Amino acid sequence: MDEITLNLNQLDRSALFLGKLSGIARLLTSTSREFSNSAVPRDQLVRTNAKTNFYRGQTSNKFDPFNALPVGEEGHAHYLISNIRYLFHPTTRRYSPIRPIIEESESLRAAIFDSALLHIALAHISTSLSNLTGTKLGPEAFYHIAQGIAIVNKRLANFRRKTVTDNTICAITILTHLELRSGRPGSPARVKAHLDGLEALVDSTGGMIALLARDPFTTKHAYWIDVQSAYKLGLQPRFGLNSPNLPYPDLEHSEPGNRIGARYQNRLFNLTGLQDISQETIRVYYILRHLITDKEPTAGLQEMGITDADFQTLQLYSFHLMYRLLALAQYEVPEVSNHNALIYCLFGHAGFRHIGMFTCNIKKFYAQPLPDQGPILTSTRIKAILERIDIPAFQIAYPEMMLWVIMIGGIASMGSESYTWFIELLAESCCVAGIAGTDELAVFLAEFLWSDFYLGPVCNEFWVDVTKEISKHVS
């Protein structure tokens, strides 16, 4: 799989040239040999995790009785499609009642009519099943990746004579996502190569605004993989804030009476001496607060009945915020700041993860937690920063922000080695602030940032453990 690479080289701003796809035959031969004895058969895969009810049907299927799909049964295609739901978390395990940013139904509709997109999506499903069961990746994943890349490269070879389709662009975004989550040696370089190609193709077809008008689904995937790749690998985002139509409120009139915002703006500048970044942090804070206190509750009440237009607006609003929070999380702290400026990074990480968990409603389930994936990655980075600073001093300077950051880090750490560390720190911080439970915590953070989604079913265990730890301090 290491040698499957979609290598798009943008040799100049006006033309794209086909990248080289090397070693597929050798790769498939070696992987077939490697997995012939170690791959988990489908019936054994079903038994690996007794709590997961995988589709147990035969390879023939009810949804494609006339074999109209653009792929054959090679690579167990029908079996994988039948288990597409394992790309998505169950409705009972959502972070919030907001409609997930990427849904099973729309993903299936997009994939079944394009062969490249379907092959790569099937590889994605196979990878998810492997993660859920804690088993090695099966040969069907390699088969579908190879097939998908071969089709994409064939299309790109005809780029001068034929316009690249949005489905091809979408296939590259999913391929990039698949590479990003693999965590294999050399993966960052391959992700960057895929992003180079994705950026070039989007530019060649009119840019992100034009893509949004043609294909909101592909646009959403492109934004998502761009911002997630940048966050995980420390890259500069490709699309960023170059979309002037992304909606956000008028900052000057959003909350003129918000005393915390005014107080924090002065305090951030006074303690860090960095005027531009302190002003940007407060601007982002107001937008994030508007999202949490206004847009999220409205979308949550509508649940799955939210209109497509309103949902798209919420998505664009969220992406706009994620790009700006990403810039804060990646902020390079000047040496002269004596670590005081790390408060900007903490706020950026926590805000970025709030949107990923509660607004976008994305949750990955693995047999074993992966330290470099999603929420756990954020909790690891927040913990690393907290260990560098004088926490009590920061809590005196920024009491609401620090308590909120620690809380988000704790929720994100569920299932990781850092979980107990965050539980103890949050409980201690609550006791120092005179907070005895979630009701008082909600009141304390209400003027800063608080969402009732934090108390949702997914977080029940977290709050039970926090309450137990607080009782130890009280007693």
N, C-alpha and C positions, 0 to 999 in steps of 0.2 A: 504494500500500500504506500510505502514511502516514496516509490518512484512514480506514482500517479500524480502528476502535477499539471495544472492548467496554467500555462506560462504565456501571458499576454504581454507583449512588449510594446509600449507606446513610443515608437522611435521618433515621432514628431507629433505635433498637435493636430495634424490633419488626417492621419492615416493610422490604421491598426494593422498589425501583421500577426499572422498565425504563430502562436507559441509552439514549442516542440513538446510532443507527448511521447516520452521515451519509456521503453521497458514494460509496456503493458502485457505483452505475451509472456515475457519472463516472469513478471510479477504474478500473473494469474496462475502460471505453472507452479511457482514456488508456494503461493498461498494455498492452492488446491492440495499440494502435497502436505503442507504444514497442518492444514485443518482437516484433512481426511480422517485423521485419528483423534484429533482433539476437539473438533467442532461438536457442539451439542446438537443432537438430532431434535427435530421439532417436538416429538412426543416427550422426550426427556426434558426439553426446555420448559414444557408446560408443568412438569412435576417439580422443577427446581425451586419455585417459589409458590408454596401452597396457598398463600394469601392472595395471589394474583390469578384471576380467572381469564387466562388467555383463550382466544378463540380456538376451539378444538375441531373445527370442521375439516373436511378434506380439501385437497388443493383445488378442486372445482368449486364454483361459487354461485351464489344466488344473484349477486349484483351485476354479473357479467355473463349471462347465459349464452350470449352469441359471440363471445370472445372478441368484443369490440375494442378492448383496451389497446393502446399503442405499444404494449410489450407482451411477450409471451409468458408462459408459465416457468421458463427458466429462471432460476434464482428464487423459486417459491413466491412468485409475485402475488398470487391470490391470497396466500397465507399472510403475507406481510400487510397487504391492504386491509385484510380483515382485522388486523391488530393496530391500525393507525391510531386508535384512541390512546395508545401508550406513548405517543409523542406528547400527549396533553394530560394535565393533571385532572383527577376526578372532581366533579362539582362539589363534593363534600370536603375537599381539601384545598379550596381556594383561599388566598390571603384576604380577599374582599369579595363582595357581591357584584363588583363591576365586571362587565363582559370582558373576557380575556382578549388581549390585543391580537393574538393569533389563535384562531379557532380551528377545530377539526374539520368542520363542514366546508369552510372556505378553502382550506388547504387541499382537501380532497378534490373539490371542484376545479381548482387551478391545475392540479397535477394530472388528472386522468386524461386530458386531451392533448398532452405534449409528451413525447417519448423521453426526451432528455430530462425534463423536470420530474417525470414519474420515476425514472430509474434512480435519480439522486434522492428523491423522497423515500423510495423503498430502502435505500441504503441507510437513510436517517432512521427509519422505523426499525430496521435490523439492529442498528447501534443502540437505540433506546431499549429494545428488548434485552440486549446483552447487558446494558447497565442495570436494568431492573432486576435481573436474575444473578448478576455477578459472575457471568460466564464470559468466555473468550468470544471475540467477534467471529461470526461464522462466515464461510466462504461466499454466501449470498450477498453479503455487504460489499465485498470486494468486486464481485461480478457486476453489481448494479452501479457502483462507482465507475468502473472501467467502461461500461456501456454508456453511461451518461456523459462522461468526459469525451469519449470518442465521438458521440453525436454533436456535442457542443463544438469541438474542434473542427469537425467537418463543416458545420455552419459558418464558423469564423473564417475558414479557408475561402469561402465564397463571399466574404464581407464586401469586397469591392463591387460585386455584381448584384448583391442582394442585401437588403436592410436586415440588420439583426433584430429579431423579434423580442418583445417584452418577456415572453416565456423563457427565452435563452438567458436574458438578464436575470430573471428570477432563479433559473437553475444555477447560475453562478453564485448568487447570494446564498442559496441553500448549501451548495458545495463548500463555500467559505465557512458557513456556520458549522458544517460537519467537521471541517478541518480544525476549526477553532476549539471545538469541544473535545477533540481527540487527545490533545495533550502529548502527542508523540514527539520524539526528538526531531528538530527541524521544522516543526509545525508553524512557529511564528513566521519563518521565512516564506513558507508556502501560503499562509494567510495573507501576508503582505503582497505576494505575487497575485493572488486572486483579487485582492482589493484594487491593485493597479489596473487589472483588466476590467473590473466592475466599474471603476471610475471612468475609464476610457470609453467603455460602451455607453454608459449613461450620458456622458458628454456628447458622444457622437449622435445620440438620438434626441438631443435637445435639452438635456439637463434634468434635474429633479422635478422642477415645476411642470415641465412637459410630461414627464413620466407619471406624475401624480394625476394629471388630467386624463391620461390614457389608461393607467392601470394602478389604482390605489393599493392593491394587494402587493404588487411587486415593489412599489415605493416604500410601503411599510417595512417589508423585509430588508430592503436596502438600507434604510435608516437604522433599523434594529441591529443588523450585523455590523454596520459601520461604527455605531456608538459602542457596541459590546466589544468589538475587536480593539478599539482604541482604549477602552477601559482596562481590559484584561492584559493587553500586551504593551501598554504605554505608548501607543501610536498617536499621531495627530489624525483626527477624523478627516475623512475625505469630503463629506458633504456639509457638515457643520451648520453654520448659520447663513448659508448662502441662499436660503429660501425666504425671500422677503414677505411672502404671504402667510407665514406661520403666525397664528393669532395669539396675542397675549394682551393683558389689560394695560391701560394707561397707568404707568407707575406713579405719576405725580398725584393721581387722584384715587389710587386704589384704597388706601387706608390712611388718610391724613391724620387721624386721631390715634394711630397705633404708637403708644409710648415706647414699647419695647423696641420697635424698629428704629426710632430716633435715638434711643439710648444706646443701642448696639452699634449704630453707625459711628457715633462719637467715640464710644469705647474702643471699637476695633481700630480706628485711626490713632487714637491716643496711645494705645498699647503696642501697636505694630509700626506706626509711622508710615504706613503704606496707604496713601489716599485712594488711588485708583482701584485697588483690589478690595478695599473696604467698602467703597461705594458700589462696586459690582456685586459684592456679597449681599448687600442689603437690597439691591434691585432684585436679585435672584430670590432672596428670602420673601419679598412681597409676592412675587409670581408663584412661588411654591406654596405660600400660605393661601393664596387665592385658589390654587388647585386643591389643597387639602380641605379647606373650610367650605368651598362653594362647589367646585366642579365635581369632585369625587363623591360627596354625598348625593348630589343630584343624579349622577350616573349610577350610583349604587341603588337608589330607590327605583330607578327605571329597570335595573337588572338587565335581562336579555332583551327587553322591549325598547331599548334605546334605538333611535333612528340611525340609519347608516351615516347620514350627514352629521349628526351630533357626535357620533362615535368617531368619525374621521377628524372632526375638530378637536376632540379630546386627545386623540393620538398625536396630532400635529403639535398641540400645546405641550404634551408630555415630551415629545422629542426635542422641541425647542429648549425646554428646561433641562433635559438630560445633557444636551451639548454644553450648556453653560455651567451646569454642575460638574461635568467632566473636566472642564477647564480649571475649576476651583480644586478638584481632587488632584489634578496633575500639576498644580502650581508649584514651581520650584522656589523653595523658601530661601531668601537671602541670608547669608551667614550673619549679617549684622542684626538680624531680627531676634537672635537668641532664642529660637524656637517659638517665639510668641505667634509668628505667622502660621504655625501649623494649625491654628484654629480654622483657617480657611479650608485647608485640606480635609479636616474632620467634617466640617459642614458639607463640603462637596461630596464626600463618600457617603455620608448618611442620607443626604437628599437624593443622590443618584439611586441608592438602593431602595429608598421608600418608593420611588416611582416604579422601579422594576418589580417590586413585590406587590404593592397595593394598587397602583394605577394600571400598570400593564398586566398585573395578575399572572406573572410567570413563576412557576415553581417546577423545579426539576427533581425527580425522584430517582435515587440511585440505590443499589444494594449496599454500597458503602459510600459515605460522604466523600466528595472530591474537594480537596483544599483549594484548587484553582478554579472552581466553578461558582458563578453567581453569588448568592448571598454569603456563602462561607468565605469566598475570596474577599468580599467587602469587610466582613467581621475580622478577618486576619489583618487586613490593612489598617482598620481602625484600631485594633489592639496594638499593633506595632507603633502607631503614632502615640497612643495613650501611654505606652511604656517609655516614650522619649521625653514626655513633658512632666511638669509638676501638676498633677491632677488637681489637688486641693486649690492651688493658686488659680488655675483655669476655672474651677468651679466658683470661686469667689468673683472672678471677673465676668464670667458668662454662665450664670447658674442655670438658666432655662436651656440654653443651647447645649451645654455639656450633658445635662441629664437626658435630653432628647437624643443626642448622639450615642450615649452609652446604651440607651434603650433600643435604638435601631440596631446597633452593633450586636446587642444580645439576641434580639429576635432573629437577626441574620445568622447568628452562630448556632442555631438549633441543629443538633446532630453532629457538631464538630467538637474538637478537643478544647476549644476556647469557651465552650458553653458555660461551664462552672465558673470560670474566671469572670465572665460578664455578669452572671447571676449574683455573685458575691459583690462585685463592684457596684452594680445598680442598687442592690439592697443597702449597702453601706451609704451610697450617695443619697438614697431616699431618707434614711435615718438622720443623716446630717442635716437635710433640709426639713426635717420634721414631718415627713410623709410616711403614713402608716399603711397605705394600700392604694389600689388602683383608682378609687374614687378621688382621693386627694391628689394623686399624681395627675389625673385628668384636669383637675382644677388648676394645679400649678402650671401645667403646660398649655392651658387653653388659650392664653393670650400670645403664646409663641407659636408652637406647632403641635397640634394634637388631632388625632383621628380615632373615632370609635372602632375603626377597622383594626386597630392595634389589639383590641380585646376579642377579636374573632376566634372561631373554633381552632384554627391552625395554631394559634398562640396560647391556647389554654394551658398546656403543660408548662410553658415558659412562665406564666403568671403564677401558677401554683408554686413553682420552685422559688420565684422571687418572694412571694408572700411567706413561705417557710423560712427563707433566709432572713427576712426582715424581723420575723418573730424571734429569731435567735439573738439578734442585736437588741431587741426590746427587753427580752428576758434576761 
